[in-house]
């Protein structure tokens, strides 16, 4: 399967630059897995669309304001922190732009007297050693929201709230699990009142989320690794639901990736189970993959030739997904992180 098979055009005016005023009023394109009649709804309608016996799984990661601005080698430089390399918060992996100003040995002058030495550089990825620990509290003070590159504006105070789910808990992401951005406390209460069970996993989203697949063939792509955690209560709830034949609805591709990574099949025809614990995953889901832990998905619209559009094509069929995207363009849906959503159902 060629990467260009997942290429399509989205008019620039349909790429959402800001969120809608009320999260739950975003549009929701409903599509049966494998194709079928499309329905244009709103996210606020979701409680009435979900199966009553469903189990919903959300990703509760929290986005760090991990974009740092500064100067180096006589010009401006931007750093996007990815992962701490030690418990002190002094050493980090990051992306630097422009990379030519982040040569090994260069000292980056960042916010409020903070400096960072470039210890190692491989392409745009750098290893930094800071002059003081970079904690979540410090990032809240002088970091910027890491908006994706197709949002062509500087971040603002509103983004600190809106580029974050209302249930965000564990800090560690460089990008938002965007399907979750549509859920409000009111919408979650309505889901609860319908008797639909909810649980959480954590997957810290890396910037590889935004990287296009650069290989000619999809199968040649090497997936970025991301850290995840499955609480014991979630493992038990998902295993119980799967054995009872109840539908499992993953909110976002990150929840899908976590569930599929942590699922262990049973021996022979025996039932499998979701394994509790923490780990990291390089799972790449593309057409032909057999989903084991997920039946339905709520997801945003994804960028062309990304690992995410490939995943949803594996879940619902490439031709059906591309036809749905054509419909969304014709109906003037809003696309990508701050855009509208899809509900891929049975």
N, C-alpha and C positions, 0 to 999 in steps of 0.2 A: 504494500500500500504506500503510495507516494504522499509526501507531505503536501504537495500542491493540491491534492484532493480535498484539503481542508482550507483552501483559500477562497475568500469571498470579500465583497466590498460593503462597507458600512458608510453611508454619507456622513461627512464630518459634523453636520448640524444635528445628527441623531446621537452623537456621543455625549452623554450627560456630563456637564461641567459642574453642576451643583445637585444636591439631593432635592427631592420633592419636599414640600413644606411639612407634610405628615407622612412618616415612614410607611404606614400601612396602606396609603392610597396609591402606591405604585401599581402599575398594571401587571397583570399575571396572565401569561399565555399558557393555557392548559393543553397538554398533548399526551395522548396515550403512547406508551412505549411501543416502538415499532411502526408508529404512524397511525393516522386516523383523523377524525374530525377535530379541528382546532377550535378552542373556545377562548374568547377574549374576556377576561375577568379582572378583578382587583385583588391585591394581596389580602385586603380586609375580608374577602369572601372565603379565604382558605379554611377556616374552621368548618364550614358547611360542605367543603369539597373533600376533606380528608375522610378516610374510612374510620368509623367509630372505634374500632379495635386497634387502631394504629399505635405504633410506638415511634415517637419523633426523637431524633438524635441531633443535638446542636453542638457546635464548636465554641467553647467559652474562652478562647484565647483573647488576650488584650493586645492591641496594637501599641507599640512603643512610638513616641515621637522621636524617631531615631535618625532623622535627617539633620545633619550638622553643616553649617555654612562657615566658610573661613577663607583664608588666603595661604598661598604657597607658591614659591618660585615666581613671585612678582605678579600673580594673578589670582582670580577667584577659584575656589575649589569647593566641591560639594562631596560630603561623605555620608553614605548610608550604612549604618551599623547593622550587621547581620547577627552574629553570635559572639558572646563573651568566650574567651579562651581559658579563663581561670576564674576562680570564685571571687577574686578581689575586684574584678571589673576594670582592671588596668589594661589588659590585652584583649583585642577584638579582631574579628574578621569583618571586612567592610567592602563596599564598592566605592571607588573614587572616580570623580568626573570633573574635569578631563583627566584621564589617567596619566598623561604626560607630565602633569604637575605633581604627581605623587610617586616620584622615583624613590628607590630605596635610599634611606639616609636623610631624606628631606623632612623638615619639621613643619607640620601643619599648624597654623595659627587659627584657633577656633574661638568659640564664644567665651566671654568673661575670663580671658587669660588662660583658658584651657589650651594645651598643646598636645600634639600626637606625633610621634616619630614613625615614619614608614619603615618597618622592619623587613618586610618582604612584599614584593609585588608580582602577581601573575595575571597579565592582562589588566582587566579593570578591578580584579579582586586584590585587596591589600591586607596585610596584617599590621595592625597599629598598636603602639605602646603609648598610653596616655600619661600625662604628667600627674594625674590624680584619678582615683576610681570613678568610672562612669556608671552611676547607679540609676535606677528608674526615677528616683527623686530628682537627680541632676538633669536627666533628659526632660522631665516635665518642666523644668525651669528654662532650659535654653535649646531644647530640641524642637524640630519642626515635624509636622505630620507628613509621613512619607506617601503623599498622593502619587498615584501612578502617572507615567509620563504623558498619557493621552488626556489628562486633565491639565489643560494649558493655562494655569494660573498659579499664583502663590497661595499657600495654605493660609487659612484665617482661623479665628477663634471658633467659629461654627464647626470647622472640621474636627476639632478635638472631641466634640460630642458626636457628630454625625458619621465620621469615619470610624465608628466604634459601635459594636452591638450593645444593646441595653443590658445584656447579661454577661458582658465581658468580665473575666476574672483573672486568670493567670497571664501575666505579662510575658511577651516574648516574640510577638509577630512584627514583621516588617511590612505587612500588608493585611488588609481586613479580609475576613471570611465574608464576602460581600452578600451572599444570600441571606445571612442573618441580619443585615442592616435594616431589613423591612419590618422586623418584628418589634412591636411596642408592648409595654406592660399590659395594656388593655387587650391586645390581640392574644397574648399568652394566656390571660385569664379566660378569655372566651374558649380557647383550645382546652384549657383545664376543665371548664364547665361542661364541655362536650364529653368528658371522660377519656380524652386522649392522653396517654401517658407520655411524659417527656423525660429525657435524660441528657447527660453531657459527656463529651470527650474534649480533649485539648489537643490541637495540632497547631504548632507555631508556624505561621505561613512565612515562607522565604520569598525573596525577590525573584527566584526562579519562576514563580507564578506568572510573571509578566514576560518571560523570555520566550520568543518564538522558537519552534523546532527548526534547527538549522540544517539538519541532515536531509539528504534527498529522500530517503525512505523513513517512514515513521518508526519502523522497528530498529533503526540505527541510533535513535535518540537515547541519550543517557540522562535519566531523570535526576534532578536535584534531590538531596535528602532533607527531610524535615523531622523535627522532634515531636513525639506525640505521647499522650498519656490516656489510659483508659481506667477510670475509677472502678473499684470492685462492684459498686452498686450498678453501674452501667453495664459491666460485663454480665452480671446476673440477669439484668432486665432484658438485654438483647438476646441472650441465650434462651431465656424463658419464652420470649416472644417468638423467636425463630422455631422453637420446638412445638409451640402451640399453633403454628401456621399463621400468626398475625403479621400484617404488613409492617415493615420497618421503613420509615421515611427519613432519609438523611437530608438535613438542611445544609446544603452546600457541598461542593466537590471535596472540601477538606474533611468533612465528616465522612464522606464516602471513602476517601483514601485511608482514613484512620480505621474505620470498621473493616474494610477489606484487608488491611495490613495485619490487624490483630485477630482476625478470624482463623481458627484452626479447624479443618474438616475432621469429621469422625472417621474411625476405621471402618472400612467396608462401606456398608450402607448406613452406618450409625450416624446419629446427629453430631454436628460439630458444635463448637462453642467459641464465644468471644473471650479472649484471654486478657485479664486485667494486668496493668503494669505500665511501665514507661519504656520507650525505645525510640528508634529513629527508622524512617522508612524511605526507601528509594523506589517504591512500587510505581510502575508506569502502566496505566490502564489504557489500552487501545482496542479497536475492534477485534473481536474474537475472544476477548476476556470473558470468563464466566463469573458473573457476580454471585457471591455466596451469602452476603450479609445485608444486602440492600435491595428493596423492592421498588421504592419510589424516591423521587428526589425533587427538592426545591433548589433551583439554581439561577444565577444571573445569566445574562448573555455574555459570551466570551469572545476574546479576540481571535482573529484568523490565525491558523497554523500554530496555535498554542496547545500545550498538553491538556488544557482544560476542555477545549472544543473536541479534542480527540477522545477524552473520557466520556463526555456526554453522548458523542456519536457511538461509542461502544455500548452505552447504556440504552439508547433509544433508536439507534440506526442512523448511519451517516446521511442517507438521502432524506429521511424524515426530518432530521435536525436542520439540514440545509434548506429544505422546503419551509420549515417553520421560521427560520431566520428571514427568508424572502417575504413571508407573510408579515413578520414583525416590521420589516423595513417599509413595506407597503402601507401598513397601518400606523406608521410613525411612532413605534415604540422607542423608548430611550435605552441606550446601550451602555454596557460595561459597569464599572464599579458603582457609580451613583445612578445607574439606570434601572430598568424594570426587571421582572423575574419570569421564570418558567416553572411550571409544575408538571413534571414527567411522571405519569401515573399508570397504574395497571389497567 
